[in-house]
Amino acid sequence: MRKPILTKIVASLAIAIVFCCCKKPTEFKEIEVPNLFSLQVPAYLKSTDKLIPFTASNIQQYQDSAGKICLLVFDTSRSIEIGTLRTFYDSMIANPVLDSAKITPVESVNVDNDSAYRSEITGIHNDVRVFGEIETIATKNRYYYMLVWSSLDRREELKPDLYKMLNSFKDLSHSKK
């Protein structure tokens, strides 16, 4: 009698494992801001102007239809006397818009052969606990600041997609010789 019950339990566990392990990979698309940069983003992200209250040509905004994942990209000319990449990074994180914001220590990385700083931010926004990835990049002519965020309970599920986005950044001036 115990054997059929044990067989059903094992079969149920096997089915659950198969469903958990067979997550469909995220489909990505390339976005391009002419003469500046390109970036791979999940296909479900759409351009918007609702994330911050004003629009400008140097701010790109994307979110999914439910507003559960958001991406901001700011670009600034290096001809403006900002200083070093670290100075730019520090200025961009100086006044986080999240309540109870915590930012991990900065990590130095290379993105498209350019120097970059990356860190994670957590906090509360509109009573929702959120996490985000911050990246600042110094290209030959511009500084870029990227912030991508979502609810904290989706952190582990979304991290691979967020890193793929951040690592896919391409400065379009690199290909011009």
Protein Blocks (a to p, Z undefined) as FASTA:
>chain_A
ZZmmmmmmmmmmmmmmmmmmmcccddddddddehiagcdddfkbccdfklbmbdcfkbcc
dddfkopaccddddddfkbcnbpfklmmmmmmmmccbehiacdddddddeehiacddddd
dddeehiacdddddddddfkbccdddddddfklmmmmmmmmmmmmmmpccfklmpZZ
